[in-house]
Amino acid sequence: MAGRPRQFDPDTAVEKYVELFWTNGFERTSVDDLQTAVGIKRGSFYAAFGDKNRACTLALDRYIGTNTAGILAVLEAAGNPVDGLCAFLRAAGRFMADNAGRGCLFFSLCSDVEGLPEEVARFLRQHEHDFFARVERRVRDAGKAGLLPEGQSSAAATSFVRAVLFGLNGMARVGALERSILQAAETAATAVHYWPQMARASSTRRGAALP
């Protein structure tokens, strides 16, 4: 005899799981919460998703494919890499400001990765590596175009961007005011905006020093 059909849509369930993990975090989201959110019993939940860890990685995969991918698209849309980085920081600030009280699911879980189950932690580490590899690629593009200040490596510049993003997320998670988050993002974007001018100034000084 064929099994009873599922009384829920797995795709819709994953969307609800995104909201649960995003709002509550990993530890404070229980299996009971996950099954209640989609109106299924515990056995049906385990049959469909395996366990809480798997439900979390599915939710993260959905979140990364939409919210995180959208911000990365801003980074890569501009022809000028510095313009792309500035727009990216502003977009990240806007996103964090719009989500005051919970910030970004991806960055929040990356911040707490050491306390997560290995399956979830491994998933996050890989995606965090991929995320910042794309950031560093744009930074290297800026370096090749002579748009980085003298002595600033692509690794150092990427670390700056990383610190800004995690800092903006921290501000959002503790419920900082919208204008404070946006001001912080704008200050970081302005600093990046001046990288080419700093590079030109260094070049001018080197030229003036030649006999």
N, C-alpha and C positions, 0 to 999 in steps of 0.2 A: 504494500500500500504506500502511495506517495506521502511524503511528509506534509504537514500543514504549511501553507504558504506563510511567509513572514508578513506580519501585520505592520510593518514600518518600512520606510525608504532609507536604505543605508546611506545614500548620498546626503539626504536631509539630516540624518543622525550625525554625520561627521560635521556638518555646519553647526549643529547645536553643541557638539563637543568642543569645537573651536571656542565658542562663547563661554562654555563652562571653564575650560582650562585657562582661558585668557582672563576671566574675571576672578576665579578662585585660586589659580595656580595649580601645580601638580599635587602637592601634598593634601590640600584641602578639597580636592575633588575625589569623591569616593565612587566605587562601583555602583552603589545605590543611587548616587546623583546621576551617573551616566545612564543607568537603565530607566530611572524615573523621567529623565529629560525626553526620552523617545517612547515612553510607555511600553516597555518590554520587561519581561521577567529576567531574573539573573541567568537562568539557563540559556535563554535566547540571546542575551548579551554575550555570553561566553562563546556561543556557537557562531555568532556573527563577527565578533571582534577579537576573540581569543582572551584578552585580558586588558587591564587598564593601561599597561605600557603600550600595547598595540593601538588602542584607541587614541592615546596621546600622540603617537607618531603619525597616525592618519590625520589627526587634527592639525598637527604641525605642518605636514606636507600640504594640506589644503591652504593653511594660512600663508605659508611661504610662497606658494604658487599664485597667491592673489596679492595680499598686502605687501609682503617683502619684495616680490617681483615688481610690483608697481613702483616702489621707491627706487629700485635698481634701474628700472627703465628710464627714470629721470636722469640718473647718473650718466647713462650711455647715450642719451638722445642728442645732446649738444655736440656740435663738431669740435668746438674748443674744449679740451679736457678740463681746464680750470672753470669755465662756465658750467660744465656738467657737474663738477664737484660742488660749486656754490649752490646750484639749483637743487642738488641732492641733499645738501645740509638743510636748506630751507624747507624742502619737502618733508624731510624727517622731522624737523621742528613742528611743522604744521600737523603732521600725523600724531606726534606725541601730545601736542596741545589739544587736539580733538579727542584724545583718549586719556585725559587727566584722571588719575585714580587707578589706572591699570597699565598705562604705557603700551609697550609692544610685547606681545606674547613671545616672540622669538628671542628678543634681547633679554627679557625677564628670565626665561628659562636658561638661556646661556649664562646669565649671571649666577645662577644657582646650580650649575651643571654637576658640581661635585656631589651634591646630595641626591641626585636622581638615579634611578635604576640604570644599569649599564646599557641596556638596549636604547633607552631614550637619550642618554648622555652621548652615546656613539653617533646617533642620528644627528644630534645638535652640533657636535664637534665637526662633523663632516660639512654640514651646511654653513656653519660659521666660517670654516676655512674657505669654502667656495665663495661666500659673500665677500669676505675681505680680499680674496684673490682678485675679484672683479674691481673692487675699489683700488687696489694697488696697480692693476693694469692701467686704469685711468691716470693714476699718479705718475706711473712710468711714462705714459704718453706725454704728460706735461713736462717731465724731465727731458725727454728726447726733443721736445720743441723749445727747450731753453726757458721754460716758464717756472722753474723751481728756484728758490733763492739759493745762492752759492752755499755749498756745504750741506745742504739739506738732502738727505737720501730719500729714496722712495719709501723705504721701510719706516723712516722717522715720520714722514708725512702721513703715511697710512696709519701709524700709531696715533697721530694727532686726531685723525678722522674717527678712529675707533673710540678714543677717549671721549670725543664730543658726543657720539651716538649713545654710548653707554651712560654718559652723564645726562643727556636729554631724557633718556628712558628713566633714569633714577628720579629726575625731577617730576616726570609725569606720574610715576608710581606713588610718590608721596603727596600727590595732589597739588603741585605747584601751580600758581596762577598761569593762565593762558599766556598773558603778555610776558611773563618771566621766561617761559619756555621759548617763545618766539624770539625774544630779545637775545637769549643765549645762542640760539641757532643763527640768528642774523649776525651776531658778533663773530662767530666762527666762520660763517660764509664770507664776511668782510675781510677777515684775516687771510683766507685763501685767495680772495679776489686780488689782494695786493702782492701775492707771490710773484707775478710777472714783473711788476714794478721793482720789486726788490732784486729780482734777477737782472733787470736792465741796469739798475743802479750799481750793482756789483761789476757788471761788464764795463760800465763807464769808468768806474774807479780803476779797474785794471788797465783800461786803455790810457787813462791819464797818467798812470804810473810808468808807462813805457817811455824809454828815452827817445 
